[in-house]
Amino acid sequence: MIERDRALLARAGRINRQLGTAVVTLLDAQHGGELPADELRTLGDLLHHLGQDMRARADELADRPISTDPAVVDGSALTHPSSD
């Protein structure tokens, strides 16, 4: 495994370890039952950027452009693989 891939997976691992705490923090920071927008946006951005980087690396490995297939974009392809 090349260092770049190792770093990407290590980053995913760090986010995974901290995700539960971040969710609890968001729940605790609710105002009138609503989540705090700035903190929610920050968490969303973190997950979004990780996802983009993982997809970009996967596309490099597969030597093809990023897919716009909704099953790939929403993640359902991971749990319901195509029978093609």
Biopython code that builds the backbone (N, CA, C, O; Angstrom):
import numpy as np
from Bio.PDB.StructureBuilder import StructureBuilder

atoms = [
    (1, "MET", "N", (0.859, -1.176, 0.000)),
    (1, "MET", "CA", (0.000, 0.000, 0.000)),
    (1, "MET", "C", (0.902, 1.234, 0.000)),
    (1, "MET", "O", (1.859, 1.324, 0.768)),
    (2, "ILE", "N", (0.576, 2.172, -0.870)),
    (2, "ILE", "CA", (1.409, 3.363, -0.928)),
    (2, "ILE", "C", (1.050, 4.310, 0.218)),
    (2, "ILE", "O", (-0.039, 4.236, 0.788)),
    (3, "GLU", "N", (1.969, 5.179, 0.532)),
    (3, "GLU", "CA", (1.788, 6.091, 1.668)),
    (3, "GLU", "C", (0.529, 6.937, 1.529)),
    (3, "GLU", "O", (-0.159, 7.205, 2.514)),
    (4, "ARG", "N", (0.235, 7.350, 0.319)),
    (4, "ARG", "CA", (-0.958, 8.179, 0.087)),
    (4, "ARG", "C", (-2.237, 7.430, 0.484)),
    (4, "ARG", "O", (-3.132, 8.003, 1.105)),
    (5, "ASP", "N", (-2.312, 6.153, 0.120)),
    (5, "ASP", "CA", (-3.479, 5.352, 0.489)),
    (5, "ASP", "C", (-3.525, 5.121, 1.995)),
    (5, "ASP", "O", (-4.591, 5.177, 2.608)),
    (6, "ARG", "N", (-2.388, 4.868, 2.571)),
    (6, "ARG", "CA", (-2.302, 4.667, 4.022)),
    (6, "ARG", "C", (-2.788, 5.919, 4.755)),
    (6, "ARG", "O", (-3.526, 5.818, 5.735)),
    (7, "ALA", "N", (-2.380, 7.081, 4.288)),
    (7, "ALA", "CA", (-2.799, 8.340, 4.912)),
    (7, "ALA", "C", (-4.305, 8.558, 4.764)),
    (7, "ALA", "O", (-4.958, 9.041, 5.689)),
    (8, "LEU", "N", (-4.848, 8.207, 3.614)),
    (8, "LEU", "CA", (-6.283, 8.358, 3.397)),
    (8, "LEU", "C", (-7.069, 7.456, 4.350)),
    (8, "LEU", "O", (-8.054, 7.889, 4.947)),
    (9, "LEU", "N", (-6.634, 6.209, 4.489)),
    (9, "LEU", "CA", (-7.322, 5.300, 5.408)),
    (9, "LEU", "C", (-7.129, 5.702, 6.864)),
    (9, "LEU", "O", (-8.039, 5.536, 7.677)),
    (10, "ALA", "N", (-5.961, 6.227, 7.203)),
    (10, "ALA", "CA", (-5.732, 6.709, 8.564)),
    (10, "ALA", "C", (-6.655, 7.888, 8.868)),
    (10, "ALA", "O", (-7.194, 7.997, 9.970)),
    (11, "ARG", "N", (-6.829, 8.750, 7.901)),
    (11, "ARG", "CA", (-7.752, 9.886, 8.056)),
    (11, "ARG", "C", (-9.178, 9.393, 8.273)),
    (11, "ARG", "O", (-9.883, 9.906, 9.142)),
    (12, "ALA", "N", (-9.608, 8.407, 7.496)),
    (12, "ALA", "CA", (-10.943, 7.832, 7.673)),
    (12, "ALA", "C", (-11.080, 7.223, 9.067)),
    (12, "ALA", "O", (-12.122, 7.359, 9.707)),
    (13, "GLY", "N", (-10.043, 6.564, 9.526)),
    (13, "GLY", "CA", (-10.065, 5.981, 10.861)),
    (13, "GLY", "C", (-10.188, 7.021, 11.958)),
    (13, "GLY", "O", (-10.933, 6.832, 12.920)),
    (14, "ARG", "N", (-9.459, 8.122, 11.816)),
    (14, "ARG", "CA", (-9.556, 9.208, 12.818)),
    (14, "ARG", "C", (-10.966, 9.781, 12.847)),
    (14, "ARG", "O", (-11.531, 10.011, 13.917)),
    (15, "ILE", "N", (-11.527, 10.009, 11.673)),
    (15, "ILE", "CA", (-12.886, 10.550, 11.607)),
    (15, "ILE", "C", (-13.868, 9.554, 12.225)),
    (15, "ILE", "O", (-14.758, 9.947, 12.979)),
    (16, "ASN", "N", (-13.710, 8.284, 11.914)),
    (16, "ASN", "CA", (-14.595, 7.257, 12.453)),
    (16, "ASN", "C", (-14.542, 7.229, 13.985)),
    (16, "ASN", "O", (-15.577, 7.138, 14.645)),
    (17, "ARG", "N", (-13.348, 7.307, 14.534)),
    (17, "ARG", "CA", (-13.200, 7.282, 15.995)),
    (17, "ARG", "C", (-13.845, 8.489, 16.661)),
    (17, "ARG", "O", (-14.290, 8.395, 17.804)),
    (18, "GLN", "N", (-13.902, 9.605, 15.977)),
    (18, "GLN", "CA", (-14.425, 10.831, 16.565)),
    (18, "GLN", "C", (-15.873, 11.126, 16.193)),
    (18, "GLN", "O", (-16.476, 12.051, 16.737)),
    (19, "LEU", "N", (-16.434, 10.354, 15.276)),
    (19, "LEU", "CA", (-17.770, 10.648, 14.775)),
    (19, "LEU", "C", (-18.836, 10.540, 15.861)),
    (19, "LEU", "O", (-19.706, 11.406, 15.953)),
    (20, "GLY", "N", (-18.785, 9.507, 16.674)),
    (20, "GLY", "CA", (-19.772, 9.349, 17.738)),
    (20, "GLY", "C", (-19.763, 10.522, 18.703)),
    (20, "GLY", "O", (-20.819, 11.016, 19.098)),
    (21, "THR", "N", (-18.587, 10.961, 19.078)),
    (21, "THR", "CA", (-18.463, 12.105, 19.975)),
    (21, "THR", "C", (-19.010, 13.368, 19.319)),
    (21, "THR", "O", (-19.678, 14.172, 19.970)),
    (22, "ALA", "N", (-18.730, 13.539, 18.041)),
    (22, "ALA", "CA", (-19.225, 14.714, 17.324)),
    (22, "ALA", "C", (-20.745, 14.720, 17.268)),
    (22, "ALA", "O", (-21.371, 15.769, 17.420)),
    (23, "VAL", "N", (-21.338, 13.553, 17.051)),
    (23, "VAL", "CA", (-22.800, 13.462, 16.998)),
    (23, "VAL", "C", (-23.409, 13.796, 18.354)),
    (23, "VAL", "O", (-24.390, 14.535, 18.429)),
    (24, "VAL", "N", (-22.839, 13.262, 19.412)),
    (24, "VAL", "CA", (-23.341, 13.561, 20.765)),
    (24, "VAL", "C", (-23.190, 15.046, 21.064)),
    (24, "VAL", "O", (-24.079, 15.654, 21.659)),
    (25, "THR", "N", (-22.084, 15.624, 20.660)),
    (25, "THR", "CA", (-21.863, 17.062, 20.865)),
    (25, "THR", "C", (-22.927, 17.874, 20.132)),
    (25, "THR", "O", (-23.453, 18.845, 20.676)),
    (26, "LEU", "N", (-23.244, 17.481, 18.900)),
    (26, "LEU", "CA", (-24.297, 18.173, 18.152)),
    (26, "LEU", "C", (-25.643, 18.035, 18.858)),
    (26, "LEU", "O", (-26.390, 19.008, 18.962)),
    (27, "LEU", "N", (-25.952, 16.851, 19.335)),
    (27, "LEU", "CA", (-27.218, 16.641, 20.041)),
    (27, "LEU", "C", (-27.298, 17.499, 21.300)),
    (27, "LEU", "O", (-28.343, 18.077, 21.601)),
    (28, "ASP", "N", (-26.198, 17.577, 22.026)),
    (28, "ASP", "CA", (-26.157, 18.372, 23.253)),
    (28, "ASP", "C", (-26.241, 19.869, 22.988)),
    (28, "ASP", "O", (-26.662, 20.632, 23.857)),
    (29, "ALA", "N", (-25.841, 20.293, 21.790)),
    (29, "ALA", "CA", (-25.796, 21.719, 21.463)),
    (29, "ALA", "C", (-27.081, 22.207, 20.801)),
    (29, "ALA", "O", (-27.135, 23.337, 20.314)),
    (30, "GLN", "N", (-28.109, 21.373, 20.778)),
    (30, "GLN", "CA", (-29.364, 21.778, 20.148)),
    (30, "GLN", "C", (-29.941, 23.015, 20.828)),
    (30, "GLN", "O", (-29.804, 23.205, 22.036)),
    (31, "HIS", "N", (-30.580, 23.837, 20.033)),
    (31, "HIS", "CA", (-31.267, 25.033, 20.533)),
    (31, "HIS", "C", (-32.724, 24.910, 20.122)),
    (31, "HIS", "O", (-33.055, 25.005, 18.939)),
    (32, "GLY", "N", (-33.584, 24.702, 21.091)),
    (32, "GLY", "CA", (-35.000, 24.552, 20.783)),
    (32, "GLY", "C", (-35.278, 23.338, 19.916)),
    (32, "GLY", "O", (-36.206, 23.353, 19.108)),
    (33, "GLY", "N", (-34.488, 22.292, 20.074)),
    (33, "GLY", "CA", (-34.683, 21.080, 19.300)),
    (33, "GLY", "C", (-34.007, 21.077, 17.942)),
    (33, "GLY", "O", (-34.077, 20.081, 17.221)),
    (34, "GLU", "N", (-33.352, 22.172, 17.578)),
    (34, "GLU", "CA", (-32.667, 22.239, 16.287)),
    (34, "GLU", "C", (-31.163, 22.152, 16.479)),
    (34, "GLU", "O", (-30.601, 22.681, 17.438)),
    (35, "LEU", "N", (-30.533, 21.467, 15.538)),
    (35, "LEU", "CA", (-29.082, 21.342, 15.581)),
    (35, "LEU", "C", (-28.425, 22.675, 15.240)),
    (35, "LEU", "O", (-28.984, 23.462, 14.476)),
    (36, "PRO", "N", (-27.246, 22.934, 15.797)),
    (36, "PRO", "CA", (-26.531, 24.162, 15.461)),
    (36, "PRO", "C", (-25.984, 24.099, 14.034)),
    (36, "PRO", "O", (-25.199, 23.212, 13.699)),
    (37, "ALA", "N", (-26.401, 25.030, 13.219)),
    (37, "ALA", "CA", (-26.079, 25.004, 11.788)),
    (37, "ALA", "C", (-24.578, 25.011, 11.513)),
    (37, "ALA", "O", (-24.108, 24.241, 10.676)),
    (38, "ASP", "N", (-23.830, 25.849, 12.187)),
    (38, "ASP", "CA", (-22.397, 25.956, 11.888)),
    (38, "ASP", "C", (-21.663, 24.656, 12.193)),
    (38, "ASP", "O", (-20.838, 24.201, 11.401)),
    (39, "GLU", "N", (-21.964, 24.066, 13.336)),
    (39, "GLU", "CA", (-21.306, 22.820, 13.711)),
    (39, "GLU", "C", (-21.729, 21.673, 12.794)),
    (39, "GLU", "O", (-20.909, 20.832, 12.424)),
    (40, "LEU", "N", (-22.999, 21.645, 12.435)),
    (40, "LEU", "CA", (-23.500, 20.624, 11.522)),
    (40, "LEU", "C", (-22.829, 20.765, 10.162)),
    (40, "LEU", "O", (-22.446, 19.770, 9.546)),
    (41, "ARG", "N", (-22.690, 21.987, 9.701)),
    (41, "ARG", "CA", (-22.022, 22.255, 8.415)),
    (41, "ARG", "C", (-20.557, 21.811, 8.468)),
    (41, "ARG", "O", (-20.048, 21.227, 7.511)),
    (42, "THR", "N", (-19.893, 22.084, 9.569)),
    (42, "THR", "CA", (-18.490, 21.696, 9.715)),
    (42, "THR", "C", (-18.333, 20.182, 9.636)),
    (42, "THR", "O", (-17.447, 19.680, 8.943)),
    (43, "LEU", "N", (-19.188, 19.463, 10.341)),
    (43, "LEU", "CA", (-19.137, 18.005, 10.295)),
    (43, "LEU", "C", (-19.454, 17.501, 8.890)),
    (43, "LEU", "O", (-18.782, 16.603, 8.382)),
    (44, "GLY", "N", (-20.466, 18.072, 8.272)),
    (44, "GLY", "CA", (-20.816, 17.686, 6.904)),
    (44, "GLY", "C", (-19.680, 17.939, 5.933)),
    (44, "GLY", "O", (-19.411, 17.113, 5.061)),
    (45, "ASP", "N", (-19.014, 19.069, 6.077)),
    (45, "ASP", "CA", (-17.884, 19.385, 5.199)),
    (45, "ASP", "C", (-16.755, 18.371, 5.381)),
    (45, "ASP", "O", (-16.153, 17.925, 4.405)),
    (46, "LEU", "N", (-16.475, 18.015, 6.621)),
    (46, "LEU", "CA", (-15.417, 17.051, 6.908)),
    (46, "LEU", "C", (-15.712, 15.711, 6.238)),
    (46, "LEU", "O", (-14.841, 15.131, 5.591)),
    (47, "LEU", "N", (-16.932, 15.226, 6.393)),
    (47, "LEU", "CA", (-17.318, 13.957, 5.788)),
    (47, "LEU", "C", (-17.354, 14.055, 4.262)),
    (47, "LEU", "O", (-16.946, 13.128, 3.561)),
    (48, "HIS", "N", (-17.838, 15.171, 3.766)),
    (48, "HIS", "CA", (-17.911, 15.386, 2.311)),
    (48, "HIS", "C", (-16.518, 15.352, 1.687)),
    (48, "HIS", "O", (-16.301, 14.691, 0.671)),
    (49, "HIS", "N", (-15.579, 16.068, 2.299)),
    (49, "HIS", "CA", (-14.228, 16.131, 1.738)),
    (49, "HIS", "C", (-13.540, 14.767, 1.798)),
    (49, "HIS", "O", (-12.815, 14.394, 0.876)),
    (50, "LEU", "N", (-13.766, 14.029, 2.878)),
    (50, "LEU", "CA", (-13.209, 12.682, 2.946)),
    (50, "LEU", "C", (-13.797, 11.823, 1.832)),
    (50, "LEU", "O", (-13.065, 11.107, 1.150)),
    (51, "GLY", "N", (-15.098, 11.890, 1.647)),
    (51, "GLY", "CA", (-15.745, 11.126, 0.596)),
    (51, "GLY", "C", (-15.229, 11.499, -0.784)),
    (51, "GLY", "O", (-14.987, 10.627, -1.619)),
    (52, "GLN", "N", (-15.063, 12.783, -1.022)),
    (52, "GLN", "CA", (-14.527, 13.223, -2.321)),
    (52, "GLN", "C", (-13.129, 12.666, -2.552)),
    (52, "GLN", "O", (-12.814, 12.187, -3.641)),
    (53, "ASP", "N", (-12.297, 12.733, -1.523)),
    (53, "ASP", "CA", (-10.929, 12.244, -1.667)),
    (53, "ASP", "C", (-10.890, 10.733, -1.883)),
    (53, "ASP", "O", (-10.074, 10.234, -2.658)),
    (54, "MET", "N", (-11.771, 10.008, -1.197)),
    (54, "MET", "CA", (-11.821, 8.555, -1.382)),
    (54, "MET", "C", (-12.297, 8.204, -2.797)),
    (54, "MET", "O", (-11.738, 7.318, -3.443)),
    (55, "ARG", "N", (-13.316, 8.893, -3.262)),
    (55, "ARG", "CA", (-13.820, 8.636, -4.612)),
    (55, "ARG", "C", (-12.785, 8.998, -5.667)),
    (55, "ARG", "O", (-12.613, 8.270, -6.645)),
    (56, "ALA", "N", (-12.099, 10.109, -5.476)),
    (56, "ALA", "CA", (-11.074, 10.515, -6.441)),
    (56, "ALA", "C", (-9.964, 9.464, -6.500)),
    (56, "ALA", "O", (-9.486, 9.125, -7.583)),
    (57, "ARG", "N", (-9.557, 8.952, -5.341)),
    (57, "ARG", "CA", (-8.504, 7.929, -5.326)),
    (57, "ARG", "C", (-8.998, 6.641, -5.973)),
    (57, "ARG", "O", (-8.260, 6.000, -6.721)),
    (58, "ALA", "N", (-10.232, 6.261, -5.693)),
    (58, "ALA", "CA", (-10.792, 5.057, -6.310)),
    (58, "ALA", "C", (-10.828, 5.200, -7.828)),
    (58, "ALA", "O", (-10.528, 4.253, -8.555)),
    (59, "ASP", "N", (-11.191, 6.371, -8.294)),
    (59, "ASP", "CA", (-11.229, 6.597, -9.737)),
    (59, "ASP", "C", (-9.840, 6.559, -10.347)),
    (59, "ASP", "O", (-9.666, 6.082, -11.469)),
    (60, "GLU", "N", (-8.852, 7.058, -9.618)),
    (60, "GLU", "CA", (-7.475, 6.952, -10.112)),
    (60, "GLU", "C", (-7.072, 5.489, -10.232)),
    (60, "GLU", "O", (-6.449, 5.084, -11.213)),
    (61, "LEU", "N", (-7.433, 4.707, -9.230)),
    (61, "LEU", "CA", (-7.081, 3.289, -9.245)),
    (61, "LEU", "C", (-7.803, 2.552, -10.364)),
    (61, "LEU", "O", (-7.249, 1.638, -10.974)),
    (62, "ALA", "N", (-9.029, 2.947, -10.626)),
    (62, "ALA", "CA", (-9.811, 2.302, -11.674)),
    (62, "ALA", "C", (-9.563, 2.933, -13.036)),
    (62, "ALA", "O", (-10.010, 2.411, -14.057)),
    (63, "ASP", "N", (-8.849, 4.057, -13.051)),
    (63, "ASP", "CA", (-8.529, 4.771, -14.288)),
    (63, "ASP", "C", (-9.784, 5.110, -15.089)),
    (63, "ASP", "O", (-9.875, 4.856, -16.290)),
    (64, "ARG", "N", (-10.747, 5.695, -14.371)),
    (64, "ARG", "CA", (-11.985, 6.118, -15.029)),
    (64, "ARG", "C", (-12.488, 7.378, -14.332)),
    (64, "ARG", "O", (-12.088, 7.656, -13.201)),
    (65, "PRO", "N", (-13.360, 8.145, -14.990)),
    (65, "PRO", "CA", (-13.875, 9.371, -14.372)),
    (65, "PRO", "C", (-14.807, 9.068, -13.205)),
    (65, "PRO", "O", (-15.316, 7.954, -13.076)),
    (66, "ILE", "N", (-15.022, 10.059, -12.367)),
    (66, "ILE", "CA", (-15.911, 9.921, -11.217)),
    (66, "ILE", "C", (-17.322, 9.608, -11.700)),
    (66, "ILE", "O", (-17.828, 10.245, -12.624)),
    (67, "SER", "N", (-17.946, 8.629, -11.070)),
    (67, "SER", "CA", (-19.284, 8.199, -11.444)),
    (67, "SER", "C", (-20.338, 9.189, -10.952)),
    (67, "SER", "O", (-20.196, 9.796, -9.890)),
    (68, "THR", "N", (-21.392, 9.335, -11.747)),
    (68, "THR", "CA", (-22.546, 10.118, -11.319)),
    (68, "THR", "C", (-23.755, 9.213, -11.122)),
    (68, "THR", "O", (-24.873, 9.698, -10.950)),
    (69, "ASP", "N", (-23.533, 7.886, -11.146)),
    (69, "ASP", "CA", (-24.588, 6.921, -10.906)),
    (69, "ASP", "C", (-25.145, 7.131, -9.502)),
    (69, "ASP", "O", (-24.389, 7.070, -8.533)),
    (70, "PRO", "N", (-26.460, 7.378, -9.364)),
    (70, "PRO", "CA", (-27.031, 7.630, -8.036)),
    (70, "PRO", "C", (-26.740, 6.532, -7.026)),
    (70, "PRO", "O", (-26.574, 6.830, -5.844)),
    (71, "ALA", "N", (-26.673, 5.279, -7.444)),
    (71, "ALA", "CA", (-26.379, 4.183, -6.516)),
    (71, "ALA", "C", (-24.972, 4.305, -5.949)),
    (71, "ALA", "O", (-24.721, 3.912, -4.810)),
    (72, "VAL", "N", (-24.061, 4.846, -6.739)),
    (72, "VAL", "CA", (-22.699, 5.049, -6.263)),
    (72, "VAL", "C", (-22.635, 6.296, -5.393)),
    (72, "VAL", "O", (-22.014, 6.292, -4.330)),
    (73, "VAL", "N", (-23.281, 7.361, -5.852)),
    (73, "VAL", "CA", (-23.231, 8.630, -5.139)),
    (73, "VAL", "C", (-23.860, 8.523, -3.760)),
    (73, "VAL", "O", (-23.321, 9.075, -2.800)),
    (74, "ASP", "N", (-25.005, 7.813, -3.631)),
    (74, "ASP", "CA", (-25.673, 7.748, -2.324)),
    (74, "ASP", "C", (-25.172, 6.596, -1.459)),
    (74, "ASP", "O", (-25.610, 6.446, -0.318)),
    (75, "GLY", "N", (-24.267, 5.789, -1.982)),
    (75, "GLY", "CA", (-23.671, 4.725, -1.198)),
    (75, "GLY", "C", (-24.409, 3.405, -1.245)),
    (75, "GLY", "O", (-23.916, 2.417, -0.700)),
    (76, "SER", "N", (-25.570, 3.347, -1.874)),
    (76, "SER", "CA", (-26.329, 2.100, -1.888)),
    (76, "SER", "C", (-25.612, 1.004, -2.672)),
    (76, "SER", "O", (-25.905, -0.178, -2.488)),
    (77, "ALA", "N", (-24.688, 1.375, -3.532)),
    (77, "ALA", "CA", (-23.945, 0.366, -4.284)),
    (77, "ALA", "C", (-23.070, -0.470, -3.348)),
    (77, "ALA", "O", (-22.716, -1.599, -3.686)),
    (78, "LEU", "N", (-22.721, 0.062, -2.192)),
    (78, "LEU", "CA", (-21.916, -0.686, -1.234)),
    (78, "LEU", "C", (-22.721, -1.803, -0.576)),
    (78, "LEU", "O", (-22.174, -2.865, -0.278)),
    (79, "THR", "N", (-24.008, -1.574, -0.348)),
    (79, "THR", "CA", (-24.839, -2.554, 0.329)),
    (79, "THR", "C", (-25.677, -3.369, -0.635)),
    (79, "THR", "O", (-26.159, -4.445, -0.278)),
    (80, "HIS", "N", (-25.860, -2.876, -1.848)),
    (80, "HIS", "CA", (-26.653, -3.566, -2.864)),
    (80, "HIS", "C", (-25.888, -3.582, -4.174)),
    (80, "HIS", "O", (-26.259, -2.873, -5.110)),
    (81, "PRO", "N", (-24.805, -4.393, -4.264)),
    (81, "PRO", "CA", (-24.003, -4.382, -5.481)),
    (81, "PRO", "C", (-24.772, -4.840, -6.701)),
    (81, "PRO", "O", (-25.679, -5.668, -6.621)),
    (82, "SER", "N", (-24.389, -4.286, -7.814)),
    (82, "SER", "CA", (-25.010, -4.628, -9.089)),
    (82, "SER", "C", (-24.723, -6.086, -9.420)),
    (82, "SER", "O", (-23.669, -6.615, -9.069)),
    (83, "SER", "N", (-25.654, -6.722, -10.090)),
    (83, "SER", "CA", (-25.450, -8.116, -10.492)),
    (83, "SER", "C", (-24.863, -8.209, -11.901)),
    (83, "SER", "O", (-24.791, -9.297, -12.471)),
    (84, "ASP", "N", (-24.448, -7.085, -12.461)),
    (84, "ASP", "CA", (-23.871, -7.062, -13.820)),
    (84, "ASP", "C", (-22.593, -7.859, -13.877)),
    (84, "ASP", "O", (-21.971, -7.952, -14.936)),
]
sb = StructureBuilder()
sb.init_structure("model")
sb.init_model(0)
sb.init_chain("A")
sb.init_seg("    ")
for serial, (resi, resn, name, xyz) in enumerate(atoms, 1):
    if name == "N":
        sb.init_residue(resn, " ", resi, " ")
    sb.init_atom(name, np.array(xyz, "f"), 0.0, 1.0, " ", f" {name:<3s}", serial, name[0])
structure = sb.get_structure()
